[in-house]
C-alpha cells in the first residue's frame, strides 16, 4: 500500500500491495484485493469487491454492492450504479479453473453504468456512453451511446452532461445543460469544439 491520504472505514479490508490515490473514500464492508490501482478522489461504496489487478482512474464513483472483477479497467470519471456487475469469464464452471481465461473490459472516460446492469466480459464501453438500469451488455458500446434492455439495444445518444441528444436535419444536437454541440456522422457522435 502507499502513503497517500485516503479514508477507509474500519470494516473495509484492503490487501497489500495496492495503490490508493489521494482523497479516496472506501466505505463499509468493502474489499480491495491486491495489486489494484485506485485513482485520486474515487468513492467506493458499501459492500464493494474490487478483485486483483483492477484499475480505476480518477474520480470513479462505485455505488453499493458492486463487483469489479479482474480484467476490468475503468478510466476517469466513470459511474458504476448500485449492484451492477462485471463478469470476467465467458463460460464459467465451478469444477473448472479458468483463471487464465479472464477477458478484458474497458470502461472509457465519463461512462455511466446504471443500477443492476451487467457487462459481459470482453466488451468495451465507449466514452460518455450511458448504460441504462438493468441492461445486459453483450457487445461493444460506442462513445455517447444510450443503451437499455436485455440484451442491451442502443436507443439514442447522450451528452457528456447526461442528457439525451436530439439531432436536427444537419445532424447537430445541443446539450440543454452545457450548450455544447455534438455531430452525428457515420453512426458515431463527437463533441464539436468551440
C-alpha positions as CSV (number, residue, x, y, z in Angstrom):
1,X,0.0,0.0,0.0
2,X,1.1,3.6,-0.4
3,X,1.3,6.5,2.0
4,X,-1.2,8.8,0.2
5,X,-4.1,10.3,2.1
6,X,-7.4,8.4,1.8
7,X,-10.2,7.3,4.1
8,X,-11.2,3.7,4.7
9,X,-14.0,2.7,7.1
10,X,-12.8,0.4,9.9
11,X,-14.8,-2.5,8.4
12,X,-13.1,-2.2,4.9
13,X,-10.5,-4.8,4.0
14,X,-7.5,-3.6,2.0
15,X,-5.0,-6.2,0.9
16,X,-1.3,-5.3,0.2
17,X,0.1,-4.4,-2.1
18,X,-2.2,-1.9,-3.9
19,X,-2.1,1.8,-4.8
20,X,-4.8,4.1,-3.5
21,X,-4.8,7.7,-4.5
22,X,-5.4,10.9,-2.5
23,X,-8.9,11.7,-1.5
24,X,-10.3,8.2,-2.0
25,X,-13.2,7.1,0.3
26,X,-13.7,3.4,0.9
27,X,-16.9,2.6,2.8
28,X,-18.4,-0.2,5.0
29,X,-17.6,-3.9,4.3
30,X,-15.7,-3.3,1.0
31,X,-12.8,-5.4,0.0
32,X,-9.9,-4.1,-2.1
33,X,-7.7,-7.0,-3.2
34,X,-4.0,-7.0,-4.0
35,X,-2.5,-5.2,-7.0
36,X,-5.4,-2.8,-7.5
37,X,-4.8,0.7,-8.6
38,X,-7.4,3.2,-7.4
39,X,-7.0,6.8,-8.7
40,X,-7.4,10.0,-6.8
41,X,-10.8,11.1,-5.5
42,X,-12.6,7.8,-6.1
43,X,-15.6,6.9,-3.9
44,X,-16.0,3.2,-3.2
45,X,-19.5,2.5,-1.7
46,X,-20.6,-0.2,0.8
47,X,-20.1,-3.9,0.2
48,X,-17.9,-3.4,-3.0
49,X,-15.4,-6.1,-4.1
50,X,-12.5,-4.9,-6.3
51,X,-10.6,-8.0,-7.5
52,X,-6.8,-8.2,-8.1
53,X,-5.3,-6.1,-10.8
54,X,-8.4,-3.9,-11.4
55,X,-7.6,-0.3,-12.4
56,X,-9.8,2.6,-11.6
57,X,-9.0,6.1,-12.9
58,X,-9.6,9.4,-11.1
59,X,-13.0,10.3,-9.7
60,X,-14.6,7.0,-10.3
61,X,-17.9,6.6,-8.3
62,X,-18.6,3.0,-7.3
63,X,-22.1,2.6,-5.7
64,X,-23.1,0.0,-3.1
65,X,-22.9,-3.8,-3.8
66,X,-20.8,-3.6,-7.0
67,X,-18.3,-6.4,-8.0
68,X,-15.4,-5.3,-10.2
69,X,-13.6,-8.4,-11.3
70,X,-10.0,-9.0,-12.6
71,X,-9.7,-7.8,-16.2
72,X,-11.7,-4.6,-15.7
73,X,-10.3,-1.1,-16.3
74,X,-12.4,2.0,-15.6
75,X,-11.0,5.3,-16.9
76,X,-11.5,8.7,-15.2
77,X,-15.0,9.9,-14.2
78,X,-16.8,6.6,-14.6
79,X,-20.0,6.0,-12.7
80,X,-20.9,2.4,-11.6
81,X,-24.5,2.2,-10.3
82,X,-25.7,0.2,-7.4
83,X,-25.5,-3.6,-7.7
84,X,-24.1,-3.5,-11.3
85,X,-21.7,-6.3,-12.1
86,X,-18.9,-7.2,-14.5
87,X,-18.1,-10.7,-15.5
88,X,-14.6,-11.9,-16.5
89,X,-15.0,-15.4,-17.8
90,X,-17.4,-16.1,-20.7
91,X,-18.1,-19.8,-19.8
92,X,-17.6,-20.3,-16.0
93,X,-17.9,-23.7,-14.4
94,X,-17.5,-24.4,-10.7
95,X,-15.3,-27.5,-11.3
96,X,-13.1,-26.0,-14.0
97,X,-10.4,-23.4,-13.2
98,X,-10.5,-20.6,-15.8
99,X,-8.2,-18.1,-14.1
100,X,-6.0,-17.9,-17.2
101,X,-9.0,-17.1,-19.4
102,X,-10.1,-13.8,-17.9
103,X,-11.2,-11.4,-20.6
104,X,-10.6,-7.7,-20.6
105,X,-13.3,-5.0,-20.3
106,X,-12.5,-1.3,-20.5
107,X,-15.0,1.4,-19.5
108,X,-13.9,4.6,-21.1
109,X,-13.8,8.1,-19.6
110,X,-17.1,9.5,-18.3
111,X,-19.3,6.5,-19.0
112,X,-22.2,5.6,-16.7
113,X,-23.4,2.1,-16.0
114,X,-26.9,2.0,-14.3
115,X,-28.1,0.1,-11.3
116,X,-28.3,-3.7,-11.7
117,X,-26.7,-3.7,-15.2
118,X,-24.4,-6.5,-16.2
119,X,-21.4,-6.1,-18.5
120,X,-20.5,-9.4,-20.1
121,X,-16.7,-9.6,-20.3
122,X,-14.7,-8.7,-23.4
123,X,-17.0,-5.8,-24.3
124,X,-15.8,-2.2,-24.0
125,X,-17.9,0.8,-23.1
126,X,-17.2,4.0,-25.1
127,X,-16.5,7.4,-23.7
128,X,-19.6,9.0,-22.1
129,X,-21.8,6.1,-23.0
130,X,-24.9,5.6,-20.8
131,X,-25.9,2.1,-19.9
132,X,-29.5,2.1,-18.5
133,X,-30.5,0.4,-15.3
134,X,-30.8,-3.4,-15.6
135,X,-29.3,-3.5,-19.1
136,X,-27.2,-6.6,-20.1
137,X,-24.2,-5.5,-22.3
138,X,-23.2,-8.3,-24.8
139,X,-21.3,-6.2,-27.3
140,X,-19.0,-3.2,-27.6
141,X,-20.8,0.1,-26.9
142,X,-19.8,3.2,-28.9
143,X,-19.0,6.6,-27.4
144,X,-22.0,8.7,-26.3
145,X,-24.4,5.8,-26.9
146,X,-27.6,5.3,-24.8
147,X,-28.4,1.6,-24.4
148,X,-31.1,-0.2,-22.5
149,X,-32.6,-3.7,-22.1
150,X,-31.6,-7.3,-22.2
151,X,-29.7,-7.8,-24.4
152,X,-28.9,-4.1,-24.5
153,X,-30.0,-2.2,-27.5
154,X,-29.0,1.4,-28.5
155,X,-31.9,3.8,-28.4
156,X,-30.1,7.1,-28.7
157,X,-27.2,9.3,-27.8
158,X,-26.2,11.1,-24.6
159,X,-24.3,14.3,-23.9
160,X,-21.3,14.5,-21.6
161,X,-23.8,16.1,-19.0
162,X,-26.1,13.0,-19.3
163,X,-28.9,14.4,-21.4
164,X,-30.4,12.6,-24.4
165,X,-29.4,14.3,-27.6
166,X,-31.9,15.4,-30.3
167,X,-30.3,15.9,-33.7
168,X,-31.6,18.4,-36.2
169,X,-31.6,18.0,-40.0
170,X,-27.9,18.9,-40.1
171,X,-27.1,16.1,-37.6
172,X,-26.2,18.6,-34.9
173,X,-27.5,18.4,-31.3
174,X,-27.1,20.8,-28.4
175,X,-26.9,19.7,-24.8
176,X,-29.6,21.6,-22.9
177,X,-27.4,22.0,-19.8
178,X,-24.0,22.8,-21.2
179,X,-25.0,24.2,-24.6
180,X,-22.2,22.1,-26.1
181,X,-22.7,20.9,-29.7
182,X,-22.5,17.3,-31.0
183,X,-22.2,16.0,-34.5
184,X,-23.7,12.7,-35.7
185,X,-22.0,11.3,-38.7
186,X,-21.5,7.7,-40.0
187,X,-23.4,6.4,-36.9
188,X,-20.8,8.0,-34.5
189,X,-21.2,11.0,-32.3
190,X,-18.5,13.5,-31.4
191,X,-18.5,16.8,-29.5
192,X,-17.7,19.8,-31.6
193,X,-15.1,22.2,-30.2
194,X,-15.9,25.9,-30.0
